[in-house]
Amino acid sequence: MALAGLLESTKLRAQKPNLLQREPHFTPKAKRIIFLFMHGGPSQVDTFDYKPQLEKDDDKPVPFDKPRVVSGATGNLLKSPFKFKQHGESGMWVSEIFPHIAKHVDDLTFVKSVHGSNSRHGAALLELHTGSDTFIRPSMGSWLGYGLGNENQNLPCYVTICPSLTHGGGNNWGSAFLPALYAGTPIGNAGTASENAKIPFIKGTTPTAIQELEQRMLKDINLKHLENTGPDSELESRIKSFELAFRLQTQAPELQDISSETASTLEMYGINNGPTKDFGLQCLMARRFAEAGVRFIQLSHSYKWDQHGNLNGGHRTNAMEVDQPISGLIMDLKQRGLLEDTILWWGGEFGRTPVSQGERDGRDHNPHACTMFFAGGGMKPGVQYGETDEYGYYAVKDKVHFHDLHATLLHQLGLDHTKLTYRYAGRDFRLTDVHGEVVHGILS
């Protein structure tokens, strides 16, 4: 096959990245990441960042300057329409809209001071996924694949289930100038029901014997080309992608077939319930891909959290759709021993303002503060890190920029973000560019 032929060439062996697992910079605490992406921007003050002062000062003007750049006109302070209660031994405050996640707070690490650089969805999504809000750069999942290689030779390093095609689309899971092998493999899209989301053309219509013949022909053509040109990283990466696609046919269909799952497992994820079925299937697939050795798995609850209006109804419905499935995923990972070396990451591209928008039932974009939570993979459980001001508008203590977040996640997988570089266009690039500090305060 083409890949085997290339590996026989001493001249090429040192030039191309290895498809096999590669050594991390130091001993990792985690092997993989499952990113639960809440597209649209969940409101921190309506989910996990409880602000009693916001209740007291409801409908009063905010007593400090609002940000200069906003997406629309905003009004006075707006208290949360949801009740908060403390849960677990850690006493974490959680909104009533997340009753299932509330049961796991002692396993979670809440970071309440996350912030980014851009108030627009498209740019914020790019910065969250790639580290840059202005240029096309490799996504975090692609950097992990490049830095660590494949754990399973029959599967991609990076899959993204039902991703959004808007606000940057494929640039959010693309490999940019990294080898194409490390681009995210989309399974369906935001317009596809999870039960119908499959890896495209995975079954195919060409018999295996014919495919093998085609691969041998490709090998001959490519080797002849390489004899004339010398090492060609783009061609070598393309060959590896072809080889991976061929092998993917043997394992992916079985992975996406959940008929062997027990009735109790399906119930745990909420797959038998209408509102939770779609995201429940995504969460179950995430566990199956994690078991099979995929490095970075992203699930998208696509573009539902942008409540400029209908905050009460919208956030309540959104939370109901994901709450039980996420709880089920946490329990399933724990009971299978996967949570120890898997980082579960929940969050959106920004938070929301504590002041009102529209008919006092909406909030604007707020890149200055949002809450994210993590579980497993060496994260310190049952703690909260960072603080916002008394209304939840700005991160004010132990601030964590997206660059710091990326540096920390790479660190947990054994990668030094300052050393994970790729030479392109005359300079060394990295996920965090020239920024980022590891947030040791959230690590065990």
C-alpha positions in Angstrom: 0.0 0.0 0.0 1.1 3.6 -0.6 2.0 4.3 3.1 4.0 1.2 3.4 5.9 2.0 0.2 6.7 5.4 1.5 8.0 4.1 4.8 10.5 1.9 2.9 12.1 5.0 1.6 15.0 6.1 3.9 15.1 9.5 2.3 11.5 10.2 3.2 11.3 8.6 6.6 12.9 11.6 8.5 10.8 14.1 6.5 7.2 13.3 7.4 5.3 13.1 10.6 4.7 9.6 11.9 1.1 8.4 11.9 1.8 6.2 15.0 1.7 7.5 18.5 4.5 9.9 19.3 6.1 10.7 22.6 4.7 13.7 24.6 7.1 16.3 26.0 6.5 14.9 29.5 4.2 12.4 31.3 0.6 13.3 30.5 -2.3 13.2 32.9 -4.9 12.7 30.1 -5.0 10.9 26.7 -8.0 12.7 25.1 -10.5 15.5 25.3 -14.2 15.5 24.9 -15.4 19.1 24.2 -19.1 19.8 24.8 -19.5 23.0 22.8 -22.6 25.1 23.6 -22.8 27.3 20.4 -24.2 30.7 20.9 -22.9 31.7 24.3 -24.5 30.4 27.6 -25.1 33.0 30.2 -22.7 32.6 33.1 -25.1 34.4 35.6 -28.0 32.1 34.7 -26.0 28.8 34.8 -23.1 28.5 37.3 -21.9 32.0 38.4 -24.5 32.9 41.0 -24.6 36.7 41.8 -26.8 37.7 44.8 -26.0 41.4 44.2 -27.5 41.1 40.7 -30.8 40.1 42.4 -30.7 43.0 44.8 -30.0 45.6 42.2 -32.3 44.3 39.5 -33.4 47.0 37.0 -30.8 49.5 38.3 -28.2 51.0 36.0 -24.9 49.2 36.1 -22.6 51.3 38.4 -19.5 51.2 36.1 -18.8 51.7 32.4 -20.1 49.1 30.0 -17.8 47.7 27.3 -17.2 50.1 24.4 -17.9 47.4 21.8 -21.2 45.5 22.0 -23.5 43.9 19.5 -26.6 45.9 20.4 -28.2 48.3 22.8 -28.4 47.1 26.4 -30.4 48.3 29.4 -30.3 48.0 33.2 -29.2 45.1 35.3 -31.3 42.0 34.9 -31.5 39.4 37.6 -31.6 35.7 36.6 -35.1 34.3 36.1 -33.7 31.0 37.6 -33.2 29.9 41.2 -29.8 28.8 42.4 -29.0 26.2 45.1 -25.8 24.9 46.6 -24.9 21.3 45.9 -22.4 18.6 46.9 -19.8 18.7 49.6 -18.1 21.5 47.7 -21.3 23.7 48.0 -21.2 24.8 44.4 -24.0 27.1 43.3 -25.9 25.7 40.3 -29.0 27.0 38.5 -32.2 25.1 38.7 -32.0 24.4 35.0 -29.2 21.9 35.5 -30.5 19.4 38.1 -28.6 16.4 36.7 -25.2 18.2 36.3 -25.7 19.6 39.9 -25.3 16.0 41.2 -21.7 15.9 39.9 -20.3 19.2 41.1 -17.8 17.4 43.4 -16.3 15.9 40.2 -16.2 19.2 38.3 -13.7 22.0 38.1 -15.4 25.4 37.5 -13.4 28.2 35.9 -15.5 31.4 36.2 -13.0 33.9 34.8 -12.6 32.7 31.2 -12.5 35.5 28.7 -11.7 36.1 25.0 -11.0 39.0 22.7 -14.0 39.3 20.4 -17.7 39.9 20.8 -18.8 38.5 17.5 -19.8 34.8 17.1 -17.6 34.1 14.1 -14.4 35.6 15.5 -15.0 34.2 19.0 -15.5 30.7 17.6 -12.3 30.9 15.7 -10.4 32.1 18.7 -11.8 29.4 20.9 -11.1 26.7 18.4 -7.8 27.9 16.8 -6.4 30.6 19.1 -6.8 33.3 16.5 -9.8 35.5 15.8 -8.4 37.1 12.7 -6.5 34.4 10.7 -7.1 30.9 9.5 -5.1 28.7 11.9 -5.0 25.0 12.8 -7.7 23.9 15.3 -6.8 22.7 18.7 -7.8 19.1 17.8 -5.4 19.3 14.8 -2.6 20.4 17.0 -3.2 17.5 19.4 -3.1 15.1 16.4 0.1 16.6 15.1 1.8 16.6 18.5 0.7 13.1 19.7 -0.2 11.1 16.5 -3.0 8.6 16.3 -3.8 6.3 19.2 -5.9 4.1 16.9 -4.5 3.6 13.4 -8.0 2.9 12.0 -9.6 6.1 13.3 -8.9 9.9 12.9 -7.2 11.8 15.7 -10.1 14.3 15.7 -13.8 13.9 15.1 -16.5 16.6 15.4 -20.1 15.5 15.7 -22.8 17.7 14.2 -20.6 20.8 13.9 -22.0 24.1 12.8 -21.5 25.2 9.2 -21.8 28.9 10.2 -19.6 31.3 12.2 -16.4 30.0 10.6 -17.7 26.6 9.6 -14.9 24.2 8.6 -12.2 26.6 9.7 -13.1 25.8 13.3 -12.1 22.1 12.8 -9.6 22.4 9.9 -5.9 21.8 10.0 -4.9 24.9 8.0 -1.2 24.6 7.2 -0.7 21.5 9.3 -0.8 18.2 7.4 -4.3 17.4 6.1 -4.3 14.1 8.1 -4.9 16.1 11.3 -8.0 18.0 10.2 -11.2 17.2 12.1 -13.5 14.6 10.5 -17.1 15.9 10.6 -19.8 13.5 11.3 -23.0 15.1 10.1 -23.6 18.8 10.7 -25.8 21.1 12.8 -28.7 20.5 10.4 -28.5 16.7 10.8 -30.2 14.8 13.5 -27.7 12.8 15.5 -29.2 9.5 14.6 -28.6 10.3 10.9 -25.1 11.7 11.4 -22.6 9.3 9.8 -19.1 9.6 8.4 -19.8 10.3 4.8 -19.2 7.5 2.2 -18.1 5.1 5.0 -19.8 2.1 3.4 -19.0 2.9 -0.2 -20.0 0.8 -3.2 -16.6 -0.3 -4.4 -15.6 -3.9 -3.4 -12.5 -4.2 -1.1 -10.4 -6.0 -3.7 -11.0 -3.2 -6.2 -10.1 -0.6 -3.6 -6.8 -2.5 -2.8 -6.0 -2.5 -6.5 -6.7 1.3 -6.7 -4.4 1.8 -3.7 -1.5 -0.1 -5.4 -2.0 2.0 -8.5 -1.8 5.1 -6.4 1.3 3.9 -4.8 3.1 3.4 -8.1 2.0 6.8 -9.4 3.0 8.6 -6.2 6.3 6.9 -5.9 7.2 7.8 -9.4 6.2 11.4 -8.8 8.3 11.5 -5.5 11.3 10.1 -7.4 11.2 13.2 -9.6 10.3 15.8 -6.9 11.9 14.5 -3.8 10.1 14.8 -0.4 6.6 16.4 -0.7 4.9 16.8 2.6 1.5 17.7 1.1 1.5 14.6 -1.1 2.7 12.4 1.7 -0.1 13.8 3.9 -2.7 13.2 1.2 -1.5 9.6 0.9 -1.9 9.1 4.6 -5.4 10.5 4.4 -6.3 8.0 1.7 -4.8 5.2 3.7 -6.7 6.2 6.9 -10.0 6.5 4.9 -9.5 3.0 3.6 -8.9 1.6 7.1 -11.7 3.7 8.6 -14.2 1.5 6.8 -13.3 -1.5 8.9 -14.0 0.1 12.3 -16.3 3.2 12.0 -19.5 1.4 11.0 -19.2 -0.8 14.1 -18.5 2.2 16.3 -21.5 4.0 15.1 -23.8 1.0 15.7 -25.2 1.4 19.2 -27.5 -1.7 19.0 -25.2 -3.5 21.5 -25.7 -0.9 24.2 -28.0 -1.9 27.1 -31.4 -0.4 27.7 -30.1 1.1 31.0 -27.3 2.9 29.2 -29.7 4.4 26.7 -31.9 5.5 29.5 -28.9 7.0 31.4 -28.1 9.2 28.4 -31.8 10.2 27.8 -31.8 8.6 24.4 -35.4 7.2 24.9 -36.7 10.7 25.7 -37.6 13.1 22.9 -35.9 16.4 24.0 -32.7 14.7 25.2 -32.4 12.1 22.5 -30.3 14.1 20.0 -27.6 15.3 22.4 -27.8 12.0 24.2 -26.8 10.2 21.1 -23.9 12.6 20.6 -22.7 12.0 24.2 -22.9 8.2 23.8 -20.9 8.4 20.5 -18.3 10.5 22.3 -17.9 7.7 24.9 -17.6 5.1 22.1 -15.0 7.2 20.2 -13.1 7.8 23.5 -12.9 4.1 24.2 -11.7 3.5 20.6 -8.8 5.9 21.0 -9.8 9.2 19.3 -7.8 12.1 20.8 -10.2 15.0 20.4 -14.0 14.6 20.2 -16.2 17.6 19.9 -20.0 17.6 20.3 -22.0 20.7 19.3 -25.3 21.8 20.7 -25.5 24.1 17.8 -26.4 27.8 17.9 -29.2 27.6 20.4 -27.7 29.6 23.3 -27.8 33.1 21.7 -30.7 34.5 23.8 -30.9 38.2 22.9 -34.5 37.6 23.8 -36.6 34.7 25.3 -33.9 34.1 27.9 -36.2 32.3 30.3 -37.6 29.9 27.8 -34.5 29.5 25.6 -32.0 28.8 28.3 -34.4 26.5 30.1 -35.1 24.4 27.0 -31.4 24.3 26.0 -30.3 23.1 29.4 -33.0 20.5 29.5 -31.7 19.1 26.1 -28.1 18.7 27.4 -28.4 18.3 31.2 -29.2 14.6 31.4 -27.0 13.5 28.5 -23.9 15.2 30.0 -24.7 13.7 33.4 -25.0 10.3 31.7 -21.6 10.8 30.0 -19.9 11.7 33.3 -21.3 8.6 35.0 -20.5 6.3 32.0 -16.9 7.6 31.8 -16.5 7.1 35.6 -17.8 3.6 35.7 -15.7 2.5 32.8 -12.5 4.0 34.2 -12.2 6.5 31.3 -12.7 9.7 33.3 -9.2 9.4 34.8 -7.5 10.0 31.5 -10.2 11.9 29.6 -10.8 15.6 30.0 -14.5 16.6 29.7 -14.8 20.3 28.8 -18.0 22.3 28.7 -18.4 25.8 27.4 -19.3 28.3 24.7 -17.6 31.0 22.7 -18.4 33.8 25.3 -20.8 34.6 28.1 -23.7 37.1 28.3 -24.2 40.5 29.9 -25.8 40.9 33.3 -27.7 43.8 31.8 -30.9 43.3 29.8 -31.6 43.4 26.1 -34.9 43.7 24.4 -38.0 43.4 26.6 -36.0 42.5 29.7 -35.8 38.9 28.7 -32.5 38.8 26.9 -28.8 39.3 27.2 -26.1 40.5 24.8 -22.8 38.9 24.0 -20.1 39.2 26.7 -16.5 38.1 25.8 -15.3 39.6 29.1 -16.5 36.8 31.3 -17.8 33.3 30.9 -17.9 30.1 32.9 -16.6 26.8 31.8 -16.3 23.5 33.6 -14.0 20.5 33.3 -13.9 17.0 34.7 -11.3 14.2 34.8 -7.9 14.1 33.2 -6.0 15.5 36.2 -8.3 18.5 36.7 -8.8 19.4 40.4 -12.4 18.3 41.3 -14.9 20.1 43.4 -13.3 23.6 43.1 -14.0 26.9 41.4 -11.2 29.1 40.0 -11.4 32.8 39.2 -14.1 35.3 39.9 -16.1 37.9 38.1 -17.3 41.2 39.6 -20.4 41.3 41.8 -22.7 41.4 38.8 -20.7 38.9 36.6 -19.8 41.4 33.9 -16.0 41.2 33.9 -13.5 38.6 35.0 -11.6 40.3 37.8 -9.6 37.6 39.7 -7.3 34.9 38.3 -8.4 35.7 34.7 -8.1 32.9 32.2 -7.8 33.8 28.5 -8.5 31.3 25.8 -4.7 31.2 25.2 -4.3 30.1 28.9 -7.0 27.6 28.5 -5.3 26.1 25.4 -1.9 26.0 27.2 -3.4 24.2 30.1 -5.3 21.6 28.1 -2.1 20.8 26.0 -0.2 20.6 29.3 -2.5 17.9 30.6 -1.9 15.8 27.5 1.8 16.1 28.0 2.6 18.9 25.6 4.5 22.1 26.3 2.6 24.7 24.3 5.8 26.7 23.7 7.4 23.7 22.1 4.5 22.5 20.0 5.4 24.4 16.9 5.2 24.1 13.1 7.3 25.9 10.6 5.3 27.7 8.0 5.8 30.8 5.8 9.1 31.5 7.3 8.2 31.4 11.0 7.3 29.0 13.8 3.6 28.8 14.7 1.9 27.4 17.7 -1.7 27.2 19.0 -1.1 29.9 21.6 1.0 32.1 19.3 3.1 34.2 21.7 0.7 34.0 24.6 -0.7 31.6 27.2 0.2 30.4 30.7 -0.7 27.1 32.2 -3.3 27.5 34.9 -1.8 25.3 37.6 -4.5 26.3 40.1 -7.0 24.0 38.5 -4.7 21.0 38.2 -4.4 18.1 40.7 
